[in-house]
């Protein structure tokens, strides 16, 4: 038997249509935007895990679907796992929910998954199907599952971010192809809005600026650009962009947001449960901005957020940082551990466990045959999207439905992904092709290109950053803390201070050798989950 508990109906609601439960949106194989009952109806004839996988390969969007069949229950999530599902087995019954903490509350004797704790604390996410609680598991990105009488669900991955081959076209032809693709993407994006107000979280970078420019070039007028944090170079650029395009610009100054009492705020705790789900570090970046804009009625009800998530990654910003193979004798698991699990210095045993778990991940990894590159590890790129990006970047977009808004992810468009998947790494490196197309076809014509003021990645800067990363463990802690504060444009020092204090008051040690404010968030969230498993007595009041 299978029991489902679908609790989150913020923004996108769970739609029940016969034996199908659906949440989210997608573009079908013909490019039509589908959501609600129409989207749910697409799955009414699906009766097997093979049929579900085949259908999900043909659509693209942010969704989860559950289908009751004669053989059990089918479940599927999109390639970014935007709306994750969680499951546990009690006796002969499966329990499935969109809330991991809902499963935790009904567990008779939950236990902390100690083996995965170091990876969560050092990277902010739990790999694979595991969560911070033993016995509660999660869906992986691009996965379909069948829950039946078996002790384990039957699982299948239906999508991989891997190249079938690399294009032999020259840069001019590829640039023209990308320009036409972005025009098509613009039209699909606007059609999906249905005339509603578009909210563009506008930074000083290229991705969000591209979305604002696409809206402008298509003549879309119902646009509000938002920026948040404390005033800095990026906020100044974003304001200039919005003003030049003729769009309203709203700035949420995070130095004005009260931080005291944050860890006792019911809404904030609800957000950390929704965002954390026993497997991801709660993402704070846009939480305070969307909350403030909603409370002050600065954006209309029914607005649709259009963040620029993943554009730079797909275009190549990480190829030199994490995908290039610089030391051929170094194994993939060691590279990933050294590159991604860095919130604080790991002990030798902790590092060995993470390396082993990554090796097990790839041991169970069976991608289709395709093109490879001697200098770049295409499989690391797929791991990166399925693990880190699904837990961080895509998970961060949950803040929009949490506050009741829809969203679209234009730069996660399947045609956009498929295009860059075939672009040779030489043209993806440092976003060479992408940046030139954006500058020549959007930013310069619309007069939102600022030449030397641009925040850009260069080979020289990247080399310098690698040297800094190597030397970082040698830097005294107080100097490291000072540098973190200087670069803290999102005021994380203020927002993590209540977390640090609450842990100290509870007697929980807070690491000294922190490389990121994210380490405090991860430790605080893990401590909160521990308290739910083994409630602690309230601290005594001082006499």
C-alpha positions as CSV (number, residue, x, y, z in Angstrom):
1,X,0.0,0.0,0.0
2,X,1.1,3.6,-0.6
3,X,0.0,6.6,1.5
4,X,0.6,10.1,0.2
5,X,0.7,13.4,2.2
6,X,0.9,16.4,-0.2
7,X,1.0,19.4,2.0
8,X,2.6,22.3,0.2
9,X,0.2,24.3,-2.0
10,X,1.9,27.7,-1.9
11,X,2.2,29.2,-5.4
12,X,1.8,26.1,-7.5
13,X,-0.9,23.9,-6.1
14,X,-1.3,20.1,-6.2
15,X,-3.9,19.4,-8.9
16,X,-5.9,16.2,-8.6
17,X,-7.2,14.8,-11.9
18,X,-8.5,11.2,-11.6
19,X,-5.6,9.1,-10.6
20,X,-3.0,11.9,-11.3
21,X,-1.6,14.4,-8.8
22,X,0.4,17.2,-10.5
23,X,2.2,20.3,-9.4
24,X,4.1,22.9,-11.4
25,X,4.3,23.7,-15.2
26,X,5.9,22.5,-18.3
27,X,6.2,23.0,-22.1
28,X,5.0,20.1,-24.1
29,X,6.7,18.7,-27.1
30,X,5.0,21.3,-29.3
31,X,6.2,24.2,-27.1
32,X,2.8,24.8,-25.5
33,X,2.8,26.0,-21.9
34,X,0.9,23.6,-19.6
35,X,-0.1,23.9,-16.0
36,X,-3.1,23.0,-13.8
37,X,-5.7,20.4,-14.9
38,X,-4.5,20.5,-18.5
39,X,-1.0,19.5,-17.4
40,X,-2.3,16.8,-15.1
41,X,-4.4,15.4,-18.0
42,X,-1.3,14.8,-20.0
43,X,-0.5,11.9,-17.7
44,X,-3.9,10.2,-17.6
45,X,-2.9,7.3,-20.0
46,X,0.5,6.6,-18.4
47,X,0.6,3.2,-16.8
48,X,4.2,2.1,-16.4
49,X,7.6,3.5,-15.3
50,X,8.8,3.1,-18.9
51,X,5.9,5.2,-20.3
52,X,6.4,7.9,-17.6
53,X,10.1,8.2,-18.4
54,X,9.4,8.5,-22.1
55,X,6.8,11.2,-21.6
56,X,9.1,13.2,-19.2
57,X,11.9,13.2,-21.8
58,X,9.5,15.0,-24.2
59,X,8.5,17.9,-21.9
60,X,10.4,20.5,-20.0
61,X,9.6,22.6,-16.9
62,X,9.3,22.6,-13.1
63,X,7.0,19.8,-11.9
64,X,6.4,16.7,-9.9
65,X,3.8,14.1,-10.8
66,X,2.3,11.1,-9.0
67,X,0.2,8.5,-10.8
68,X,-1.7,5.6,-9.2
69,X,-1.6,2.5,-11.3
70,X,-2.6,-1.2,-11.0
71,X,1.0,-2.0,-10.2
72,X,1.4,0.6,-7.4
73,X,2.3,4.3,-7.5
74,X,4.4,6.1,-10.1
75,X,6.3,9.3,-9.2
76,X,8.4,11.6,-11.3
77,X,10.3,14.9,-10.9
78,X,11.8,17.3,-13.4
79,X,15.6,17.4,-14.2
80,X,16.2,20.0,-11.5
81,X,14.0,18.4,-8.8
82,X,12.2,21.7,-8.3
83,X,9.5,20.1,-6.1
84,X,11.2,17.1,-4.4
85,X,9.3,14.1,-3.1
86,X,10.3,12.2,0.0
87,X,9.5,8.6,1.0
88,X,9.8,6.1,3.8
89,X,8.6,2.6,4.4
90,X,6.8,1.4,7.5
91,X,6.1,-2.3,7.6
92,X,4.5,-3.0,4.2
93,X,3.3,0.5,3.6
94,X,5.1,3.3,1.7
95,X,4.6,6.9,2.9
96,X,5.3,9.6,0.3
97,X,5.2,13.4,0.9
98,X,6.4,16.7,-0.5
99,X,7.5,17.5,3.1
100,X,10.4,15.5,4.6
101,X,9.6,16.9,8.0
102,X,6.0,15.6,7.7
103,X,7.5,12.1,7.5
104,X,9.9,12.9,10.4
105,X,7.0,13.9,12.6
106,X,5.2,10.6,12.0
107,X,8.3,8.4,12.5
108,X,8.2,6.3,15.6
109,X,11.9,6.3,16.4
110,X,13.8,8.5,14.0
111,X,17.6,8.5,13.9
112,X,20.1,11.0,12.7
113,X,22.0,9.8,9.6
114,X,25.4,10.4,11.0
115,X,27.3,9.2,7.9
116,X,25.9,12.0,5.7
117,X,26.1,14.7,8.4
118,X,29.7,15.8,7.5
119,X,28.9,16.3,3.8
120,X,25.8,18.4,4.7
121,X,27.8,20.6,7.2
122,X,30.6,21.1,4.7
123,X,28.6,21.6,1.5
124,X,25.1,22.4,2.5
125,X,23.4,19.4,0.9
126,X,23.1,15.6,1.1
127,X,24.0,13.6,-2.0
128,X,21.9,10.9,-3.7
129,X,18.7,9.7,-2.2
130,X,19.7,10.1,1.5
131,X,18.5,12.8,3.9
132,X,19.7,13.8,7.4
133,X,17.3,11.2,8.9
134,X,17.9,7.5,8.4
135,X,15.1,5.8,6.5
136,X,13.7,9.0,4.9
137,X,14.8,9.2,1.3
138,X,14.3,11.8,-1.5
139,X,13.8,11.7,-5.2
140,X,16.9,12.4,-7.3
141,X,16.8,15.0,-10.2
142,X,15.3,13.6,-13.4
143,X,14.1,10.4,-11.8
144,X,11.0,8.3,-12.1
145,X,10.0,5.7,-9.4
146,X,7.6,2.9,-9.0
147,X,6.4,2.1,-5.4
148,X,4.9,-1.3,-5.1
149,X,5.1,-4.2,-2.6
150,X,8.9,-4.4,-3.1
151,X,11.1,-3.2,-0.2
152,X,12.8,-0.7,-2.5
153,X,11.2,1.4,-5.2
154,X,12.2,0.7,-8.8
155,X,14.0,3.9,-10.0
156,X,15.1,5.1,-13.4
157,X,16.9,8.3,-14.5
158,X,15.5,9.7,-17.7
159,X,17.6,12.7,-18.4
160,X,21.4,13.4,-18.4
161,X,23.2,16.7,-19.1
162,X,25.7,15.1,-21.4
163,X,26.7,15.8,-25.0
164,X,25.8,13.4,-27.8
165,X,28.5,15.1,-29.9
166,X,30.2,18.5,-30.2
167,X,29.3,20.9,-33.0
168,X,31.9,21.5,-35.8
169,X,30.4,24.9,-36.7
170,X,32.5,28.0,-36.3
171,X,31.9,30.7,-33.7
172,X,30.0,33.0,-36.1
173,X,27.5,30.3,-37.1
174,X,27.0,29.3,-33.4
175,X,26.5,32.9,-32.4
176,X,23.8,33.4,-35.0
177,X,22.1,30.2,-33.9
178,X,22.2,31.3,-30.2
179,X,20.7,34.7,-31.1
180,X,17.8,33.1,-32.9
181,X,17.3,30.6,-30.1
182,X,17.1,33.4,-27.5
183,X,14.5,35.2,-29.6
184,X,12.4,32.1,-29.7
185,X,12.9,31.6,-25.9
186,X,11.8,35.2,-25.4
187,X,8.5,34.6,-27.1
188,X,7.8,31.4,-25.2
189,X,8.6,33.1,-21.9
190,X,6.2,36.0,-22.6
191,X,3.4,33.6,-23.8
192,X,3.7,31.7,-20.4
193,X,3.2,35.0,-18.5
194,X,-0.3,35.4,-19.8
195,X,-0.2,39.1,-19.4
196,X,0.9,39.1,-15.8
197,X,3.5,41.3,-14.2
198,X,7.1,40.0,-14.6
199,X,9.4,40.4,-11.6
200,X,13.1,40.3,-12.6
201,X,15.5,39.8,-9.7
202,X,18.2,42.0,-11.3
203,X,21.8,41.8,-10.2
204,X,24.8,43.4,-11.9
205,X,25.5,40.2,-13.8
206,X,24.6,39.1,-17.3
207,X,21.8,36.5,-16.8
208,X,19.2,38.6,-15.1
209,X,20.1,41.5,-17.4
210,X,19.5,39.3,-20.4
211,X,16.0,38.5,-19.2
212,X,15.2,42.2,-18.7
213,X,16.5,42.9,-22.2
214,X,14.5,40.1,-23.8
215,X,11.3,41.5,-22.2
216,X,12.2,45.0,-23.5
217,X,12.9,43.8,-27.0
218,X,9.6,41.9,-27.1
219,X,7.8,45.1,-26.0
220,X,6.6,43.7,-22.7
221,X,5.7,46.6,-20.4
222,X,4.5,45.0,-17.2
223,X,7.9,44.5,-15.6
224,X,9.4,45.3,-12.2
225,X,13.1,44.9,-11.5
226,X,14.1,44.1,-7.9
227,X,17.5,44.2,-6.3
228,X,18.5,43.5,-2.7
229,X,21.4,43.4,-0.2
230,X,23.4,46.4,0.8
231,X,24.3,49.1,-1.7
232,X,27.3,47.9,-3.8
233,X,28.7,47.9,-7.3
234,X,26.1,45.3,-8.5
235,X,23.1,47.3,-7.1
236,X,24.4,50.4,-8.9
237,X,24.6,48.6,-12.2
238,X,21.2,47.0,-11.8
239,X,19.6,50.4,-11.1
240,X,21.2,51.8,-14.3
241,X,20.0,48.9,-16.3
242,X,16.4,49.2,-15.1
243,X,16.3,52.9,-15.6
244,X,17.8,52.7,-19.1
245,X,15.2,50.0,-20.1
246,X,12.4,52.1,-18.6
247,X,11.4,49.6,-15.9
248,X,10.5,50.3,-12.3
249,X,13.3,49.4,-9.9
250,X,12.8,48.4,-6.3
251,X,15.7,48.0,-3.9
252,X,15.4,46.1,-0.6
253,X,18.1,47.3,1.7
254,X,19.1,44.4,3.9
255,X,20.7,46.7,6.4
256,X,17.1,47.8,7.3
257,X,15.8,44.3,7.8
258,X,15.6,43.3,11.5
259,X,17.6,40.2,12.3
260,X,17.0,39.9,16.1
261,X,14.6,37.1,17.0
262,X,14.9,35.5,13.5
263,X,15.3,32.0,14.8
264,X,12.1,32.3,16.8
265,X,10.1,33.8,13.9
266,X,7.3,31.2,12.9
267,X,7.4,32.3,9.3
268,X,11.1,32.0,9.0
269,X,11.0,28.6,10.7
270,X,8.3,27.5,8.2
271,X,10.6,28.7,5.4
272,X,13.6,26.7,6.7
273,X,11.4,23.6,6.9
274,X,10.1,24.1,3.4
275,X,13.5,24.9,1.9
276,X,15.6,22.5,4.0
277,X,13.5,19.4,3.8
278,X,16.2,17.4,5.7
279,X,18.6,17.6,2.8
280,X,19.4,21.2,1.7
281,X,20.8,24.2,3.5
282,X,17.9,26.7,3.8
283,X,18.7,29.5,1.3
284,X,18.4,33.0,2.6
285,X,19.4,35.2,-0.3
286,X,16.0,36.2,-1.7
287,X,13.8,35.3,1.3
288,X,14.0,38.8,3.0
289,X,13.6,40.6,-0.3
290,X,10.4,38.7,-1.4
291,X,9.0,38.9,2.1
292,X,9.5,42.7,2.3
293,X,8.1,43.3,-1.2
294,X,5.0,41.3,-0.4
295,X,4.4,42.9,3.0
296,X,4.7,46.4,1.5
297,X,2.5,45.6,-1.5
298,X,5.3,46.7,-3.8
299,X,4.5,43.9,-6.3
300,X,1.0,42.9,-7.6
301,X,-0.6,39.6,-6.6
302,X,-0.3,37.1,-9.4
303,X,3.1,38.3,-10.4
304,X,5.6,35.9,-12.0
305,X,9.2,35.9,-11.0
306,X,11.8,35.4,-13.7
307,X,15.2,34.8,-12.1
308,X,18.3,34.2,-14.3
309,X,19.2,31.0,-12.6
310,X,21.7,28.7,-14.4
311,X,22.3,30.8,-17.5
312,X,26.0,31.4,-16.7
313,X,26.6,27.8,-15.7
314,X,25.1,26.3,-18.8
315,X,27.0,28.9,-20.9
316,X,30.3,27.8,-19.3
317,X,31.1,29.9,-16.2
318,X,32.1,26.8,-14.3
319,X,34.0,24.9,-16.9
320,X,37.4,26.2,-15.8
321,X,36.6,26.1,-12.1
322,X,35.2,22.6,-11.7
323,X,34.9,20.7,-15.0
324,X,38.4,21.0,-16.3
325,X,40.7,18.2,-15.4
326,X,43.9,19.8,-14.2
327,X,45.6,16.9,-12.5
328,X,45.1,13.7,-14.4
329,X,46.2,11.5,-11.6
330,X,43.7,13.0,-9.2
331,X,40.5,10.9,-9.1
332,X,37.1,12.5,-9.7
333,X,35.9,11.9,-6.1
334,X,38.9,13.6,-4.6
335,X,38.5,16.6,-7.0
336,X,34.8,17.0,-6.1
337,X,35.5,16.6,-2.4
338,X,38.3,19.3,-2.5
339,X,36.2,21.6,-4.7
340,X,32.7,21.4,-3.2
341,X,33.0,20.4,0.5
342,X,34.7,23.5,1.8
343,X,32.5,25.3,4.3
344,X,35.1,24.4,7.0
345,X,38.2,22.1,7.1
346,X,37.2,18.5,7.2
347,X,38.9,15.9,9.3
348,X,40.6,13.0,7.5
349,X,37.9,10.5,8.4
350,X,35.1,12.8,7.3
351,X,36.8,13.4,4.0
352,X,37.2,9.7,3.4
353,X,33.5,9.1,4.0
354,X,32.6,11.8,1.5
355,X,35.0,10.4,-1.1
356,X,33.6,7.0,-0.6
357,X,30.0,8.2,-1.1
358,X,30.9,10.1,-4.3
359,X,32.6,6.9,-5.6
360,X,29.4,5.0,-4.8
361,X,27.4,7.6,-6.6
362,X,29.4,7.2,-9.8
363,X,29.5,3.4,-9.3
364,X,25.7,3.4,-9.7
365,X,25.8,5.9,-12.5
366,X,25.0,4.5,-16.0
367,X,24.7,7.3,-18.5
368,X,24.1,6.8,-22.2
369,X,27.0,6.7,-24.6
370,X,28.0,10.1,-25.9
371,X,30.9,12.5,-26.5
372,X,33.6,13.1,-24.0
373,X,36.6,15.5,-23.8
374,X,40.1,14.8,-22.7
375,X,40.4,18.1,-20.8
376,X,36.9,18.4,-19.3
377,X,34.9,15.9,-17.2
378,X,31.4,15.9,-18.7
379,X,30.2,13.5,-16.0
380,X,31.2,16.0,-13.2
381,X,29.0,18.6,-14.9
382,X,26.0,16.2,-14.8
383,X,26.8,15.4,-11.1
384,X,27.0,19.1,-10.4
385,X,23.5,19.8,-11.8
386,X,21.9,16.8,-10.3
387,X,23.4,17.3,-6.8
388,X,24.7,20.8,-6.0
389,X,22.5,22.8,-8.3
390,X,19.3,21.0,-7.5
391,X,20.0,21.5,-3.8
392,X,21.1,25.2,-4.1
393,X,20.2,27.1,-7.2
394,X,16.9,25.4,-8.1
395,X,15.9,24.9,-4.4
396,X,16.4,28.7,-3.9
397,X,13.6,29.4,-6.4
398,X,11.2,27.8,-3.9
399,X,11.1,31.2,-2.1
400,X,8.7,32.5,-4.9
401,X,6.0,29.8,-4.4
402,X,6.5,29.9,-0.7
403,X,5.2,33.5,-0.7
404,X,2.5,32.6,-3.2
405,X,4.0,33.6,-6.5
406,X,4.6,31.7,-9.8
407,X,8.0,31.6,-11.4
408,X,9.7,30.6,-14.7
409,X,13.3,29.7,-15.2
410,X,13.9,31.0,-18.8
411,X,17.6,30.1,-18.9
412,X,17.0,26.5,-17.9
413,X,15.0,26.2,-21.2
414,X,15.6,22.8,-22.8
415,X,16.5,24.2,-26.2
416,X,19.0,26.6,-24.4
417,X,20.5,23.6,-22.6
418,X,20.7,21.4,-25.7
419,X,22.4,24.2,-27.7
420,X,25.2,24.7,-25.2
421,X,25.6,20.9,-24.6
422,X,27.0,20.7,-28.2
423,X,29.1,23.8,-28.0
424,X,32.9,22.9,-27.8
425,X,34.4,23.7,-24.4
426,X,36.8,26.2,-26.0
427,X,33.8,28.4,-26.7
428,X,32.1,27.8,-23.4
429,X,35.2,28.6,-21.4
430,X,34.7,31.9,-19.5
431,X,31.3,32.1,-21.3
432,X,33.0,33.4,-24.4
433,X,30.3,32.7,-26.9
434,X,27.4,33.6,-24.5
435,X,28.9,36.9,-23.5
436,X,29.6,38.0,-27.0
437,X,26.0,37.2,-28.2
438,X,24.5,39.1,-25.2
439,X,26.7,42.1,-25.6
440,X,26.4,42.4,-29.4
441,X,22.7,41.6,-29.7
442,X,21.2,42.9,-26.4
443,X,23.3,45.0,-24.1
444,X,25.0,47.3,-26.6
445,X,21.9,48.0,-28.8
446,X,19.9,48.7,-25.6
447,X,22.7,50.8,-24.1
448,X,23.1,48.7,-21.0
449,X,26.7,47.6,-21.5
450,X,29.2,49.3,-19.3
451,X,32.5,48.0,-20.6
452,X,35.2,48.2,-17.8
453,X,32.6,48.5,-15.1
454,X,31.3,45.0,-15.8
455,X,31.7,42.3,-13.3
456,X,33.4,39.6,-15.4
457,X,35.4,36.5,-15.0
458,X,38.8,36.4,-16.6
459,X,41.6,33.8,-16.8
460,X,43.8,36.0,-14.7
461,X,41.2,36.4,-12.0
462,X,40.4,32.7,-12.0
463,X,44.1,31.8,-11.6
464,X,44.4,34.2,-8.7
465,X,41.3,32.7,-7.1
466,X,42.8,29.2,-7.3
467,X,45.9,30.4,-5.5
468,X,43.8,32.0,-2.8
469,X,41.9,28.7,-2.4
470,X,45.1,26.8,-1.9
471,X,46.4,29.4,0.6
472,X,43.1,29.8,2.5
473,X,43.7,27.2,5.2
474,X,46.9,29.0,6.1
475,X,45.1,32.4,6.7
476,X,44.4,33.2,10.4
477,X,40.8,32.8,11.3
478,X,40.3,36.5,12.3
479,X,41.6,37.7,8.9
480,X,39.3,35.2,7.1
481,X,36.3,36.5,9.1
482,X,37.2,40.0,8.2
483,X,37.4,39.3,4.5
484,X,34.0,37.4,4.7
485,X,32.4,40.5,6.3
486,X,33.9,42.8,3.6
487,X,32.3,40.7,0.8
488,X,29.1,40.3,2.7
489,X,26.8,42.2,0.3
490,X,23.8,40.1,1.4
491,X,24.3,40.9,5.2
492,X,24.6,37.2,6.0
493,X,26.7,38.2,9.1
494,X,23.7,39.9,10.6
495,X,21.3,37.1,9.7
496,X,23.5,34.3,10.9
497,X,24.3,35.9,14.2
498,X,21.0,34.8,15.8
499,X,21.7,31.3,14.6
500,X,25.2,31.3,16.1
501,X,23.8,32.7,19.4
502,X,21.1,30.1,19.6
503,X,23.6,27.3,19.1
504,X,26.0,28.7,21.7
505,X,23.1,29.0,24.2
506,X,22.2,25.4,23.6
507,X,25.8,24.3,24.1
508,X,26.4,23.4,20.5
509,X,30.0,24.1,19.3
510,X,30.2,26.5,16.4
511,X,33.3,25.8,14.1
512,X,36.0,28.4,14.3
513,X,37.6,27.8,10.9
514,X,34.7,28.9,8.8
515,X,35.1,29.6,5.1
516,X,31.6,30.8,4.6
517,X,28.5,32.1,6.4
518,X,26.8,29.1,4.8
519,X,28.6,26.9,7.3
520,X,26.7,28.6,10.2
521,X,23.4,28.2,8.4
522,X,24.1,24.5,7.7
523,X,25.1,23.9,11.3
524,X,22.1,25.7,12.7
525,X,19.7,23.8,10.5
526,X,21.3,20.4,11.3
527,X,21.1,21.3,15.0
528,X,17.4,22.2,14.6
529,X,16.8,18.7,13.0
530,X,18.7,17.0,15.9
531,X,16.4,18.8,18.4
532,X,13.4,17.4,16.6
533,X,14.8,13.9,16.8
534,X,16.0,14.2,20.4
535,X,14.3,17.2,22.0
536,X,16.6,18.9,24.5
537,X,15.5,20.3,27.8
538,X,15.1,24.1,27.9
539,X,18.2,25.9,29.2
540,X,17.9,26.9,32.8
541,X,17.3,30.6,33.5
542,X,20.2,32.3,35.3
543,X,19.3,33.2,38.9
